Amino acid sequence: MQRSNYQLKNRIVRQWLLAPIVIITIGLGWKYYWIAFSVPIVMLINMLSPLLHRGRYVCGNFCPRGAFYDRVLRYFSRNKKVPGFLRGKRFRWTVFALISIFFIFQVVRSPELTPERFGHIFWLMCTATTVLGVLLSLLFNHRSWCAFCPIGTFVSAIGKDNHKLAIDKKLCVSCKLCERACPLNIQITAALEDESLSDTDCLKCRECIDVCPKKALRIK
């Protein structure tokens, strides 16, 4: 368990270092186009993460925007449950399609496909989706955007997970503190009989492990 606490502390420090990337990208990316290329770099790293077979581990531990939500916006959030429809497959893939169409439209309508133009498109996408994510954070949960993030949806759909959250049913008392701590409000105790969480949206953030009074949770 000491190792788990150590990993959680490492994650917090890492997120404080990553969170400013979002602020810098939005604040300066409109002027210095090369800064906005941090957006496709993060997207590509996340989309390649299924090769690690660790599900949405990158989303929960290395995404700069996720870090910004966790370390900053969580203190302003109402900490309400993420609306169920936001996690619905139909809604998520609709958002994925709309953002893809928006990107293609912006590329096609450009008279010249210069690095500056691509930088502006990435900056525009990052700013618009982050603003939406901030609004949802203030209304519901600080990670509400992550419930239907297009990249997260892609990773959740194709990524294998060999490092699932394990539940010791002999220790678990079904207090559901873990579910209240989970940023995506995943029903963890529903997997008690299987002793392993199969929900591919698990961010591996270890928030649930940290609050469990019986130490019944661990990452395999």
N, CA, C and O of each residue as an XYZ file, in Angstrom:
880
protein
N       0.818     -1.204      0.000
C       0.000      0.000      0.000
C       0.854      1.257      0.000
O       0.440      2.290     -0.527
N       2.064      1.175      0.597
C       2.955      2.315      0.563
C       3.330      2.659     -0.871
O       3.472      3.827     -1.232
N       3.487      1.613     -1.679
C       3.822      1.829     -3.091
C       2.702      2.567     -3.796
O       2.966      3.436     -4.627
N       1.437      2.235     -3.476
C       0.285      2.891     -4.078
C       0.252      4.369     -3.700
O      -0.017      5.222     -4.546
N       0.529      4.678     -2.415
C       0.552      6.070     -1.974
C       1.665      6.840     -2.666
O       1.500      8.003     -3.036
N       2.801      6.173     -2.834
C       3.938      6.797     -3.516
C       3.572      7.135     -4.965
O       3.911      8.209     -5.460
N       2.876      6.206     -5.643
C       2.478      6.435     -7.033
C       1.450      7.552     -7.135
O       1.471      8.333     -8.086
N       0.546      7.630     -6.157
C      -0.452      8.687     -6.160
C       0.209     10.052     -5.966
O      -0.167     11.021     -6.625
N       1.183     10.132     -5.074
C       1.900     11.393     -4.859
C       2.684     11.789     -6.092
O       2.746     12.968     -6.440
N       3.282     10.813     -6.755
C       4.002     11.082     -8.003
C       3.064     11.635     -9.062
O       3.413     12.551     -9.808
N       1.870     11.064     -9.115
C       0.876     11.525    -10.089
C       0.490     12.976     -9.828
O       0.358     13.759    -10.769
N       0.309     13.337     -8.578
C      -0.064     14.705     -8.229
C       1.030     15.691     -8.645
O       0.743     16.735     -9.230
N       2.268     15.356     -8.343
C       3.385     16.222     -8.723
C       3.467     16.350    -10.239
O       3.645     17.446    -10.770
N       3.337     15.219    -10.929
C       3.404     15.211    -12.384
C       2.296     16.069    -12.983
O       2.522     16.788    -13.957
N       1.109     15.997    -12.410
C      -0.011     16.770    -12.940
C       0.178     18.274    -12.736
O      -0.218     19.073    -13.584
N       0.780     18.655    -11.615
C       1.078     20.079    -11.406
C       2.060     20.596    -12.449
O       2.024     21.771    -12.817
N       2.933     19.718    -12.922
C       3.884     20.109    -13.961
C       3.235     20.150    -15.337
O       3.637     20.937    -16.193
N       2.222     19.294    -15.554
C       1.564     19.217    -16.862
C       0.464     20.255    -17.042
O       0.244     20.732    -18.155
N      -0.225     20.609    -15.970
C      -1.381     21.508    -16.058
C      -1.080     22.839    -16.750
O      -1.919     23.307    -17.520
N       0.074     23.473    -16.515
C       0.348     24.759    -17.180
C       0.397     24.688    -18.699
O       0.228     25.703    -19.373
N       0.627     23.485    -19.246
C       0.693     23.344    -20.705
C      -0.616     23.804    -21.344
O      -0.605     24.434    -22.401
N      -1.742     23.489    -20.705
C      -3.055     23.889    -21.235
C      -3.191     25.409    -21.223
O      -3.630     26.006    -22.207
N      -2.819     26.023    -20.122
C      -2.933     27.474    -19.993
C      -2.037     28.184    -21.003
O      -2.450     29.155    -21.636
N      -0.810     27.692    -21.149
C       0.128     28.293    -22.101
C      -0.358     28.119    -23.533
O      -0.277     29.045    -24.340
N      -0.864     26.927    -23.847
C      -1.346     26.644    -25.205
C      -2.501     27.562    -25.585
O      -2.511     28.134    -26.675
N      -3.469     27.702    -24.692
C      -4.626     28.544    -24.981
C      -4.251     30.030    -24.956
O      -4.720     30.811    -25.784
N      -3.401     30.409    -23.995
C      -3.052     31.815    -23.848
C      -2.124     32.351    -24.915
O      -2.210     33.526    -25.270
N      -1.229     31.508    -25.441
C      -0.230     31.982    -26.397
C      -0.290     31.293    -27.759
O       0.332     31.754    -28.716
N      -1.041     30.183    -27.848
C      -1.095     29.427    -29.096
C      -1.674     30.190    -30.270
O      -1.335     29.909    -31.419
N      -2.549     31.160    -29.994
C      -3.150     31.958    -31.071
C      -2.112     32.858    -31.748
O      -2.253     33.216    -32.917
N      -1.073     33.215    -30.998
C      -0.038     34.116    -31.518
C       1.183     33.362    -32.001
O       1.741     33.664    -33.056
N       1.592     32.371    -31.211
C       2.757     31.562    -31.572
C       2.256     30.177    -31.963
O       2.057     29.312    -31.110
N       2.057     29.980    -33.250
C       1.381     28.787    -33.746
C       2.067     27.493    -33.331
O       1.408     26.470    -33.142
N       3.399     27.535    -33.186
C       4.135     26.309    -32.863
C       3.777     25.767    -31.484
O       3.910     24.569    -31.231
N       3.323     26.649    -30.590
C       2.912     26.187    -29.263
C       1.688     25.281    -29.368
O       1.552     24.312    -28.622
N       0.791     25.614    -30.316
C      -0.452     24.846    -30.472
C      -0.206     23.429    -30.962
O      -1.104     22.590    -30.896
N       0.999     23.148    -31.452
C       1.286     21.792    -31.901
C       1.467     20.828    -30.724
O       1.652     19.627    -30.922
N       1.411     21.358    -29.511
C       1.384     20.480    -28.342
C       0.091     19.663    -28.337
O       0.040     18.566    -27.781
N      -0.958     20.216    -28.966
C      -2.261     19.545    -29.012
C      -2.189     18.225    -29.793
O      -2.545     17.182    -29.243
N      -1.736     18.235    -31.068
C      -1.667     16.947    -31.782
C      -0.652     15.985    -31.183
O      -0.812     14.770    -31.298
N       0.395     16.514    -30.543
C       1.387     15.641    -29.917
C       0.736     14.851    -28.784
O       0.916     13.638    -28.677
N      -0.025     15.555    -27.937
C      -0.714     14.893    -26.823
C      -1.750     13.908    -27.358
O      -1.892     12.803    -26.836
N      -2.480     14.318    -28.413
C      -3.478     13.440    -29.011
C      -2.844     12.158    -29.538
O      -3.371     11.064    -29.335
N      -1.710     12.304    -30.216
C      -1.040     11.142    -30.806
C      -0.527     10.196    -29.723
O      -0.666      8.979    -29.840
N       0.066     10.760    -28.667
C       0.568      9.926    -27.569
C      -0.580      9.130    -26.955
O      -0.447      7.942    -26.661
N      -1.703      9.808    -26.772
C      -2.857      9.143    -26.172
C      -3.416      8.061    -27.081
O      -3.789      6.987    -26.611
N      -3.477      8.336    -28.377
C      -4.035      7.367    -29.314
C      -3.121      6.157    -29.497
O      -3.575      5.089    -29.908
N      -1.835      6.323    -29.193
C      -0.900      5.196    -29.281
C      -0.828      4.419    -27.965
O      -0.240      3.340    -27.898
N      -1.438      4.988    -26.923
C      -1.355      4.362    -25.601
C      -1.949      2.956    -25.530
O      -1.513      2.166    -24.693
N      -2.939      2.603    -26.385
C      -3.438      1.215    -26.331
C      -2.347      0.165    -26.532
O      -2.521     -0.991    -26.148
N      -1.225      0.564    -27.131
C      -0.127     -0.375    -27.311
C       0.440     -0.821    -25.963
O       1.072     -1.873    -25.863
N       0.205     -0.007    -24.926
C       0.680     -0.352    -23.588
C      -0.265     -1.328    -22.889
O       0.075     -1.909    -21.859
N      -1.464     -1.501    -23.469
C      -2.481     -2.386    -22.886
C      -2.831     -1.966    -21.459
O      -3.017     -2.809    -20.583
N      -2.918     -0.660    -21.238
C      -3.256     -0.186    -19.897
C      -4.499      0.704    -19.922
O      -4.680      1.547    -19.044
N      -5.358      0.512    -20.934
C      -6.595      1.273    -21.000
C      -6.342      2.770    -21.122
O      -5.513      3.213    -21.917
N      -7.079      3.545    -20.310
C      -6.970      5.005    -20.376
C      -5.966      5.552    -19.355
O      -6.169      6.619    -18.777
N      -4.912      4.822    -19.152
C      -3.884      5.229    -18.191
C      -3.306      6.601    -18.532
O      -3.103      7.427    -17.642
N      -3.043      6.843    -19.801
C      -2.480      8.136    -20.208
C      -3.467      9.259    -19.928
O      -3.078     10.343    -19.493
N      -4.751      8.997    -20.177
C      -5.791     10.003    -19.896
C      -5.753     10.430    -18.429
O      -5.856     11.615    -18.111
N      -5.605      9.463    -17.561
C      -5.673      9.746    -16.141
C      -4.383     10.220    -15.517
O      -4.394     10.754    -14.408
N      -3.256     10.033    -16.214
C      -1.967     10.319    -15.586
C      -1.048     11.262    -16.353
O      -0.160     11.870    -15.755
N      -1.242     11.397    -17.666
C      -0.317     12.209    -18.455
C      -0.987     13.253    -19.344
O      -0.291     14.010    -20.021
N      -2.295     13.313    -19.359
C      -2.989     14.298    -20.194
C      -2.918     15.679    -19.523
O      -3.382     15.816    -18.391
N      -2.357     16.702    -20.177
C      -2.259     18.038    -19.576
C      -3.619     18.631    -19.212
O      -3.763     19.265    -18.166
N      -4.615     18.426    -20.074
C      -5.929     18.985    -19.776
C      -6.565     18.248    -18.598
O      -7.188     18.868    -17.736
N      -6.407     16.937    -18.564
C      -6.898     16.180    -17.428
C      -6.216     16.623    -16.141
O      -6.845     16.694    -15.086
N      -4.918     16.922    -16.241
C      -4.169     17.404    -15.079
C      -4.707     18.749    -14.609
O      -4.811     18.994    -13.408
N      -5.046     19.611    -15.547
C      -5.617     20.923    -15.218
C      -6.955     20.764    -14.505
O      -7.236     21.461    -13.530
N      -7.768     19.848    -14.996
C      -9.061     19.597    -14.349
C      -8.863     19.042    -12.932
O      -9.528     19.474    -11.990
N      -7.942     18.082    -12.794
C      -7.730     17.435    -11.499
C      -7.128     18.370    -10.456
O      -7.567     18.400     -9.307
N      -6.135     19.119    -10.863
C      -5.383     19.897     -9.887
C      -5.959     21.293     -9.642
O      -5.717     21.877     -8.586
N      -6.717     21.836    -10.602
C      -7.246     23.199    -10.455
C      -8.765     23.224    -10.345
O      -9.314     23.717     -9.360
N      -9.444     22.690    -11.363
C     -10.899     22.836    -11.413
C     -11.642     22.009    -10.374
O     -12.790     22.323    -10.059
N     -11.040     20.987     -9.843
C     -11.731     20.164     -8.852
C     -12.124     20.986     -7.627
O     -13.066     20.631     -6.919
N     -11.415     22.072     -7.375
C     -11.715     22.906     -6.211
C     -12.869     23.873     -6.464
O     -13.374     24.503     -5.535
N     -13.284     23.986     -7.730
C     -14.399     24.866     -8.081
C     -15.614     24.076     -8.555
O     -16.686     24.640     -8.778
N     -15.437     22.773     -8.706
C     -16.514     21.920     -9.202
C     -17.568     21.686     -8.128
O     -17.285     21.755     -6.932
N     -18.787     21.408     -8.576
C     -19.875     21.079     -7.647
C     -19.823     19.619     -7.227
O     -20.579     19.183     -6.360
N     -18.913     18.860     -7.858
C     -18.720     17.445     -7.524
C     -20.010     16.633     -7.607
O     -20.265     15.754     -6.784
N     -20.808     16.945     -8.608
C     -22.018     16.176     -8.855
C     -21.695     15.043     -9.822
O     -20.649     15.050    -10.470
N     -22.584     14.086     -9.915
C     -22.366     12.959    -10.821
C     -22.368     13.416    -12.272
O     -23.108     14.320    -12.659
N     -21.522     12.769    -13.062
C     -21.501     13.031    -14.499
C     -22.813     12.528    -15.090
O     -23.160     11.365    -14.887
N     -23.558     13.374    -15.821
C     -24.816     12.914    -16.429
C     -24.611     11.645    -17.249
O     -23.666     11.553    -18.033
N     -25.482     10.686    -17.071
C     -25.332      9.391    -17.719
C     -25.240      9.453    -19.230
O     -24.500      8.678    -19.836
N     -25.982     10.365    -19.851
C     -26.002     10.394    -21.318
C     -24.645     10.801    -21.894
O     -24.337     10.484    -23.043
N     -23.833     11.503    -21.096
C     -22.516     11.916    -21.582
C     -21.597     10.722    -21.805
O     -20.654     10.788    -22.595
N     -21.883      9.629    -21.098
C     -21.068      8.423    -21.241
C     -21.685      7.430    -22.220
O     -21.112      6.371    -22.476
N     -22.844      7.766    -22.765
C     -23.495      6.882    -23.714
C     -22.722      6.790    -25.018
O     -22.198      7.794    -25.499
N     -22.645      5.600    -25.595
C     -21.863      5.399    -26.821
C     -22.361      6.269    -27.967
O     -21.557      6.821    -28.718
N     -23.671      6.397    -28.107
C     -24.214      7.189    -29.223
C     -23.760      8.643    -29.124
O     -23.319      9.236    -30.108
N     -23.873      9.205    -27.923
C     -23.467     10.601    -27.736
C     -21.961     10.765    -27.955
O     -21.520     11.712    -28.606
N     -21.187      9.844    -27.409
C     -19.731      9.954    -27.499
C     -19.239      9.872    -28.939
O     -18.374     10.648    -29.347
N     -19.787      8.937    -29.706
C     -19.326      8.809    -31.083
C     -19.873      9.927    -31.968
O     -19.289     10.248    -33.003
N     -20.990     10.515    -31.557
C     -21.498     11.697    -32.268
C     -20.536     12.861    -32.089
O     -20.222     13.566    -33.049
N     -20.071     13.062    -30.874
C     -19.090     14.120    -30.596
C     -17.801     13.850    -31.362
O     -17.211     14.768    -31.933
N     -17.366     12.606    -31.373
C     -16.165     12.223    -32.113
C     -16.310     12.595    -33.590
O     -15.392     13.153    -34.190
N     -17.471     12.279    -34.167
C     -17.716     12.565    -35.580
C     -17.777     14.061    -35.847
O     -17.223     14.534    -36.838
N     -18.445     14.813    -34.972
C     -18.586     16.259    -35.167
C     -17.240     16.970    -35.116
O     -16.971     17.851    -35.932
N     -16.400     16.595    -34.167
C     -15.090     17.233    -34.063
C     -14.208     16.842    -35.249
O     -13.431     17.659    -35.743
N     -14.326     15.612    -35.699
C     -13.566     15.184    -36.888
C     -14.007     15.967    -38.110
O     -13.175     16.402    -38.907
N     -15.321     16.151    -38.265
C     -15.862     16.919    -39.397
C     -15.409     18.367    -39.320
O     -15.055     18.971    -40.332
N     -15.422     18.924    -38.104
C     -14.974     20.308    -37.920
C     -13.522     20.476    -38.350
O     -13.173     21.450    -39.018
N     -12.676     19.520    -37.963
C     -11.261     19.595    -38.341
C     -11.099     19.515    -39.858
O     -10.359     20.301    -40.450
N     -11.792     18.566    -40.480
C     -11.702     18.409    -41.940
C     -12.202     19.668    -42.639
O     -11.598     20.123    -43.611
N     -13.304     20.232    -42.148
C     -13.866     21.451    -42.738
C     -12.863     22.596    -42.672
O     -12.684     23.330    -43.644
N     -12.214     22.745    -41.527
C     -11.242     23.831    -41.366
C     -10.051     23.653    -42.302
O      -9.507     24.630    -42.816
N      -9.651     22.404    -42.519
C      -8.524     22.124    -43.414
C      -8.919     22.403    -44.864
O      -8.169     23.037    -45.606
N     -10.100     21.925    -45.263
C     -10.554     22.063    -46.654
C     -10.770     23.517    -47.040
O     -10.463     23.916    -48.163
N     -11.293     24.304    -46.122
C     -11.599     25.707    -46.445
C     -10.374     26.608    -46.448
O     -10.464     27.783    -46.803
N      -9.242     26.067    -46.059
C      -8.018     26.871    -46.010
C      -7.398     26.979    -47.394
O      -7.163     25.959    -48.043
N      -7.126     28.200    -47.861
C      -6.495     28.357    -49.184
C      -5.073     27.809    -49.196
O      -4.619     27.288    -50.214
N      -4.369     27.922    -48.075
C      -3.008     27.422    -47.971
C      -2.856     26.601    -46.690
O      -3.184     27.072    -45.601
N      -2.368     25.398    -46.826
C      -2.177     24.533    -45.669
C      -0.768     24.726    -45.115
O       0.118     23.892    -45.300
N      -0.598     25.828    -44.446
C       0.692     26.162    -43.857
C       0.743     25.688    -42.396
O      -0.301     25.425    -41.799
N       1.934     25.579    -41.825
C       2.034     25.226    -40.401
C       1.262     26.212    -39.520
O       0.665     25.828    -38.514
N       1.286     27.494    -39.918
C       0.552     28.498    -39.148
C      -0.944     28.199    -39.139
O      -1.608     28.347    -38.113
N      -1.463     27.780    -40.281
C      -2.890     27.485    -40.382
C      -3.254     26.272    -39.536
O      -4.268     26.283    -38.837
N      -2.438     25.235    -39.596
C      -2.701     24.051    -38.784
C      -2.609     24.384    -37.299
O      -3.390     23.891    -36.485
N      -1.636     25.228    -36.965
C      -1.503     25.645    -35.568
C      -2.744     26.360    -35.081
O      -3.184     26.158    -33.949
N      -3.310     27.201    -35.943
C      -4.524     27.930    -35.567
C      -5.703     26.974    -35.379
O      -6.502     27.136    -34.456
N      -5.803     25.984    -36.257
C      -6.897     25.004    -36.144
C      -6.785     24.232    -34.831
O      -7.778     24.052    -34.126
N      -5.579     23.779    -34.507
C      -5.385     23.039    -33.258
C      -5.679     23.925    -32.045
O      -6.275     23.479    -31.065
N      -5.249     25.187    -32.129
C      -5.512     26.118    -31.023
C      -7.014     26.325    -30.854
O      -7.522     26.335    -29.733
N      -7.720     26.489    -31.969
C      -9.163     26.715    -31.933
C      -9.885     25.519    -31.320
O     -10.773     25.686    -30.485
N      -9.504     24.322    -31.734
C     -10.125     23.109    -31.199
C      -9.850     22.954    -29.711
O     -10.748     22.621    -28.937
N      -8.616     23.194    -29.317
C      -8.233     23.059    -27.917
C      -8.986     24.070    -27.056
O      -9.493     23.725    -25.989
N      -9.059     25.315    -27.518
C      -9.714     26.371    -26.747
C     -11.204     26.103    -26.591
O     -11.749     26.200    -25.491
N     -11.867     25.761    -27.708
C     -13.315     25.532    -27.668
C     -13.679     24.358    -26.764
O     -14.608     24.455    -25.963
N     -12.951     23.251    -26.889
C     -13.282     22.071    -26.092
C     -12.909     22.260    -24.619
O     -13.572     21.724    -23.731
N     -11.846     23.022    -24.369
C     -11.465     23.284    -22.978
C     -12.486     24.174    -22.293
O     -12.831     23.951    -21.132
N     -12.971     25.181    -23.008
C     -14.013     26.055    -22.453
C     -15.255     25.229    -22.115
O     -15.860     25.406    -21.058
N     -15.626     24.327    -23.022
C     -16.767     23.439    -22.761
C     -16.493     22.576    -21.527
O     -17.364     22.400    -20.675
N     -15.277     22.044    -21.446
C     -14.908     21.217    -20.311
C     -14.951     21.972    -18.992
O     -15.357     21.423    -17.968
N     -14.530     23.242    -19.019
C     -14.571     24.075    -17.811
C     -16.014     24.302    -17.367
O     -16.322     24.206    -16.179
N     -16.890     24.599    -18.311
C     -18.304     24.817    -17.983
C     -18.925     23.566    -17.362
O     -19.653     23.649    -16.373
N     -18.630     22.412    -17.950
C     -19.151     21.160    -17.416
C     -18.566     20.855    -16.036
O     -19.237     20.287    -15.174
N     -17.305     21.244    -15.844
C     -16.674     21.044    -14.537
C     -17.390     21.847    -13.461
O     -17.601     21.362    -12.350
N     -17.759     23.074    -13.796
C     -18.426     23.946    -12.838
C     -19.853     23.481    -12.553
O     -20.374     23.671    -11.454
N     -20.475     22.869    -13.561
C     -21.858     22.416    -13.404
C     -21.946     21.040    -12.746
O     -22.843     20.781    -11.944
N     -21.008     20.167    -13.093
C     -21.092     18.788    -12.615
C     -19.791     18.370    -11.934
O     -19.474     18.834    -10.838
N     -19.049     17.495    -12.591
C     -17.813     16.936    -12.058
C     -16.628     17.541    -12.808
O     -16.751     17.885    -13.984
N     -15.489     17.672    -12.142
C     -14.336     18.312    -12.776
C     -13.815     17.538    -13.990
O     -13.130     18.118    -14.833
N     -14.118     16.265    -14.096
C     -13.672     15.468    -15.246
C     -14.830     15.123    -16.180
O     -14.759     14.133    -16.908
N     -15.878     15.915    -16.169
C     -17.046     15.622    -17.017
C     -16.670     15.521    -18.484
O     -17.196     14.667    -19.198
N     -15.768     16.381    -18.946
C     -15.358     16.343    -20.351
C     -14.754     14.994    -20.707
O     -14.956     14.487    -21.811
N     -14.013     14.414    -19.770
C     -13.338     13.140    -20.024
C     -14.322     11.996    -20.243
O     -13.949     10.946    -20.768
N     -15.584     12.197    -19.840
C     -16.596     11.152    -20.032
C     -16.898     10.946    -21.507
O     -17.323      9.864    -21.912
N     -16.675     12.005    -22.329
C     -16.964     11.861    -23.765
C     -15.874     12.480    -24.649
O     -16.105     12.766    -25.824
N     -14.704     12.680    -24.078
C     -13.568     13.179    -24.860
C     -13.346     12.264    -26.075
O     -13.243     11.049    -25.904
N     -13.270     12.809    -27.281
C     -13.124     11.974    -28.479
C     -11.907     11.036    -28.430
O     -11.991      9.881    -28.845
N     -10.790     11.540    -27.925
C      -9.596     10.696    -27.847
C      -9.801      9.605    -26.800
O      -9.423      8.452    -27.009
N     -10.400      9.977    -25.681
C     -10.700      8.987    -24.649
C     -11.664      7.930    -25.154
O     -11.530      6.751    -24.826
N     -12.643      8.352    -25.959
C     -13.600      7.417    -26.545
C     -12.892      6.431    -27.463
O     -13.177      5.234    -27.446
N     -11.968      6.948    -28.262
C     -11.200      6.109    -29.185
C     -10.369      5.081    -28.417
O     -10.377      3.894    -28.744
N      -9.656      5.546    -27.400
C      -8.798      4.659    -26.609
C      -9.639      3.616    -25.865
O      -9.272      2.444    -25.785
N     -10.767      4.067    -25.327
C     -11.651      3.157    -24.590
C     -12.201      2.058    -25.490
O     -12.417      0.928    -25.052
N     -12.426      2.411    -26.768
C     -13.034      1.464    -27.701
C     -12.041      0.414    -28.203
O     -12.406     -0.749    -28.377
N     -10.789      0.816    -28.438
C      -9.844     -0.117    -29.066
C      -8.760     -0.619    -28.122
O      -8.073     -1.595    -28.424
N      -8.606      0.042    -26.983
C      -7.505     -0.306    -26.101
C      -7.787     -1.512    -25.220
O      -8.875     -1.644    -24.660
N      -6.813     -2.375    -25.104
C      -6.905     -3.497    -24.176
C      -6.402     -3.044    -22.801
O      -5.617     -2.102    -22.690
N      -6.863     -3.723    -21.780
C      -6.490     -3.347    -20.426
C      -6.032     -4.571    -19.643
O      -6.841     -5.374    -19.178
N      -4.730     -4.689    -19.510
C      -4.164     -5.800    -18.751
C      -3.829     -5.405    -17.315
O      -3.258     -6.194    -16.563
N      -4.186     -4.186    -16.943
C      -3.890     -3.682    -15.601
C      -5.175     -3.146    -14.980
O      -5.275     -1.960    -14.666
N      -6.144     -4.019    -14.807
C      -7.452     -3.599    -14.312
C      -7.434     -3.362    -12.809
O      -6.541     -3.807    -12.088
N      -8.464     -2.642    -12.370
C      -8.638     -2.411    -10.942
C      -9.162     -3.698    -10.304
O     -10.215     -4.206    -10.690
N      -8.430     -4.211     -9.342
C      -8.828     -5.438     -8.656
C      -9.546     -5.098     -7.353
O      -9.172     -4.157     -6.653
N     -10.586     -5.876     -7.035
C     -11.384     -5.651     -5.833
C     -11.354     -6.916     -4.966
O     -11.713     -8.004     -5.416
N     -10.928     -6.750     -3.744
C     -10.920     -7.882     -2.808
C     -12.289     -7.923     -2.123
O     -12.563     -7.128     -1.223
N     -13.138     -8.849     -2.552
C     -14.503     -8.876     -2.026
C     -14.565     -9.308     -0.564
O     -15.579     -9.100      0.102
N     -13.488     -9.906     -0.063
C     -13.449    -10.267      1.353
C     -13.255     -9.035      2.239
O     -13.669     -9.014      3.398
N     -12.619     -8.014      1.669
C     -12.359     -6.787      2.431
C     -13.398     -5.704      2.170
O     -13.688     -4.890      3.047
N     -13.956     -5.695      0.966
C     -14.902     -4.636      0.578
C     -16.172     -4.690      1.424
O     -16.740     -5.760      1.644
N     -16.610     -3.519      1.895
C     -17.844     -3.420      2.689
C     -18.923     -2.641      1.936
O     -19.943     -2.268      2.515
N     -18.693     -2.398      0.644
C     -19.670     -1.711     -0.226
C     -20.081     -0.339      0.320
O     -21.248      0.042      0.232
N     -19.133      0.390      0.874
C     -19.435      1.744      1.371
C     -19.572      2.751      0.225
O     -20.153      3.823      0.396
N     -19.032      2.397     -0.940
C     -19.106      3.198     -2.160
C     -18.370      4.534     -2.086
O     -18.641      5.445     -2.869
N     -17.453      4.641     -1.154
C     -16.605      5.828     -1.120
C     -15.752      5.907     -2.387
O     -15.438      6.991     -2.877
N     -15.388      4.740     -2.901
C     -14.590      4.692     -4.126
C     -15.347      5.280     -5.308
O     -14.765      5.974     -6.142
N     -16.642      5.004     -5.377
C     -17.451      5.502     -6.482
C     -17.633      7.013     -6.396
O     -17.703      7.700     -7.415
N     -17.709      7.520     -5.167
C     -17.830      8.971     -5.001
C     -16.523      9.677     -5.335
O     -16.524     10.831     -5.762
N     -15.412      8.979     -5.139
C     -14.103      9.556     -5.438
C     -13.758      9.455     -6.921
O     -12.981     10.259     -7.436
N     -14.329      8.476     -7.604
C     -14.037      8.269     -9.022
C     -14.487      9.479     -9.843
O     -15.661      9.844     -9.787
N     -13.593     10.106    -10.599
C     -13.953     11.291    -11.382
C     -14.978     11.025    -12.481
O     -15.638     11.952    -12.951
N     -15.116      9.770    -12.891
C     -16.101      9.425    -13.917
C     -17.299      8.690    -13.331
O     -18.155      8.192    -14.062
N     -17.349      8.629    -11.994
C     -18.475      7.998    -11.292
C     -18.732      6.571    -11.766
O     -19.883      6.155    -11.902
N     -17.670      5.830    -12.014
C     -17.802      4.428    -12.425
C     -18.340      3.601    -11.262
O     -17.921      3.786    -10.119
N     -19.255      2.703    -11.545
C     -19.851      1.852    -10.518
C     -18.889      0.704    -10.188
O     -18.999     -0.398    -10.725
N     -17.976      0.989     -9.320
C     -16.911      0.038     -8.991
C     -17.440     -1.180     -8.240
O     -17.058     -2.311     -8.539
N     -18.316     -0.949     -7.270
C     -18.799     -2.068     -6.450
C     -19.677     -3.035     -7.243
O     -19.926     -4.154     -6.796
N     -20.144     -2.612     -8.408
C     -20.948     -3.506     -9.246
C     -20.099     -4.668     -9.763
O     -20.626     -5.703    -10.172
N     -18.787     -4.482     -9.738
C     -17.876     -5.526    -10.218
C     -17.324     -6.363     -9.068
O     -16.337     -7.081     -9.230
N     -17.968     -6.263     -7.906
C     -17.457     -6.932     -6.714
C     -17.339     -8.441     -6.894
O     -16.326     -9.031     -6.516
N     -18.361     -9.073     -7.467
C     -18.343    -10.528     -7.626
C     -17.262    -10.986     -8.597
O     -16.692    -12.065     -8.437
N     -16.984    -10.165     -9.597
C     -15.940    -10.512    -10.569
C     -14.542    -10.241    -10.016
O     -13.544    -10.758    -10.517
N     -14.498     -9.417     -8.971
C     -13.230     -9.037     -8.332
C     -12.284     -8.311     -9.283
O     -11.075     -8.269     -9.054
N     -12.842     -7.738    -10.357
C     -12.028     -7.002    -11.317
C     -12.923     -6.065    -12.115
O     -13.957     -6.485    -12.634
N     -12.539     -4.819    -12.214
C     -13.341     -3.832    -12.936
C     -13.083     -3.937    -14.428
O     -11.943     -3.828    -14.878
N     -14.143     -4.147    -15.192
C     -13.994     -4.314    -16.638
C     -14.323     -3.038    -17.409
O     -14.208     -3.021    -18.635
N     -14.727     -1.977    -16.724
C     -15.075     -0.721    -17.387
C     -13.817     -0.121    -18.018
O     -12.859      0.210    -17.321
N     -13.833      0.013    -19.347
C     -12.647      0.490    -20.075
C     -12.413      1.982    -19.937
O     -11.438      2.503    -20.479
N     -13.288      2.684    -19.219
C     -13.097      4.115    -19.010
C     -12.307      4.414    -17.739
O     -12.047      5.579    -17.439
N     -11.923      3.387    -16.993
C     -11.132      3.600    -15.773
C      -9.848      4.349    -16.129
O      -9.098      3.924    -17.008
N      -9.598      5.465    -15.441
C      -8.466      6.328    -15.742
C      -7.182      5.930    -15.012
O      -6.135      6.541    -15.225
N      -7.255      4.922    -14.165
C      -6.089      4.506    -13.376
C      -5.544      5.673    -12.545
O      -4.334      5.814    -12.372
N      -6.449      6.496    -12.041
C      -6.034      7.686    -11.293
C      -5.726      7.376     -9.831
O      -5.091      8.181     -9.149
N      -6.169      6.215     -9.345
C      -5.918      5.744     -7.982
C      -6.655      6.549     -6.906
O      -6.379      6.394     -5.717
N      -7.579      7.395     -7.315
C      -8.359      8.147     -6.336
C      -9.194      7.188     -5.480
O      -9.334      7.377     -4.271
N      -9.739      6.166     -6.125
C     -10.562      5.200     -5.396
C      -9.731      4.406     -4.403
O     -10.177      4.122     -3.291
N      -8.514      4.047     -4.814
C      -7.625      3.291     -3.935
C      -7.284      4.103     -2.691
O      -7.191      3.567     -1.586
N      -7.101      5.390     -2.891
C      -6.693      6.271     -1.799
C      -7.770      6.419     -0.732
O      -7.454      6.540      0.452
N      -9.049      6.411     -1.140
C     -10.125      6.659     -0.170
C     -10.686      5.384      0.447
O     -11.437      5.448      1.420
N     -10.332      4.230     -0.107
C     -10.887      2.964      0.413
C     -10.435      2.724      1.854
O      -9.239      2.572      2.101
N     -11.363      2.687      2.805
C     -10.991      2.512      4.217
C     -10.494      1.107      4.548
O      -9.824      0.899      5.560
N     -10.827      0.149      3.688
C     -10.464     -1.240      3.946
C      -9.292     -1.708      3.084
O      -8.863     -2.858      3.179
N      -8.779     -0.808      2.243
C      -7.654     -1.138      1.356
C      -7.985     -2.364      0.502
O      -7.177     -3.280      0.346
N      -9.200     -2.347     -0.044
C      -9.669     -3.494     -0.820
C      -9.398     -3.355     -2.311
O      -9.706     -4.263     -3.084
N      -8.826     -2.230     -2.723
C      -8.623     -1.976     -4.138
C      -7.127     -1.888     -4.467
O      -6.317     -1.423     -3.665
N      -6.799     -2.347     -5.660
C      -5.426     -2.218     -6.147
C      -5.449     -2.352     -7.663
O      -6.382     -2.911     -8.240
N      -4.406     -1.828     -8.295
C      -4.244     -2.002     -9.740
C      -3.467     -3.286     -9.961
O      -2.396     -3.479     -9.387
N      -4.007     -4.159    -10.790
C      -3.331     -5.440    -11.031
C      -1.933     -5.217    -11.625
O      -1.216     -6.181    -11.895
